[in-house]
């Protein structure tokens, strides 16, 4: 029985680690695509609008 609990815990930790890895990989891929698009069109950053103040500012990675 302790072996079953051990393997269940290892499985849950592996699943959570895998999901974190995929989330980080998607974030890095999106940043690379955004940088590539900025380079292609010649811009120096991406502006986003703050919904509260209505002001624009550069995105922070």
N, C-alpha and C positions, 0 to 999 in steps of 0.2 A: 504493500500500500504506500509506503513512503516514496518508493521509486515512481509511482504513478503521479503523486503530488509534485515531485521534483521535475519530472518531464512536462507536466502541465505548466508549471511556473516557467520553465525554460522555453516552452512553446509560446507563452504569452509575451515574454520578454523579446523573443525573436520577432514576433509579429509587430510589436510596438516599435522595435528598432527598424524593421523593414519599412514601416509606414513613415517614420521620421526620415529615413534615407530617401524615400521617394519624394516626400514633400520638399526636402532640401534640393534635390536634383531638379525638380520642377521650378523652384525659385531661381536657381542658377541659370537654367535654360532660358527662362523668361528675361532675366537680366541681360544675357548674351544677345538674345533676339532684339531687345530694345536698343542695346548699344549698337548693334549692326544696322538697325533701321536709322538711328540717329546719324551714324557715319555716312550711310547711303544718301540721306537727304541733306546732310551738312549742318545739322543743328548741334547745339552744345548742351542739350538737356531737354527734359520733358516737363512742361508746366502742368500742374494740376490745380484745380480751383478748390479752395477751402469753402465748404458749404456754409459754415457759420459766418465767416467774415466776408466772403465773396472775393477775397484776394487770391492771386495766383502766386505759386512758389514752385521751385524746382523739386522734383521727386528725390527722396532720400533712399538709398539702397541699404 
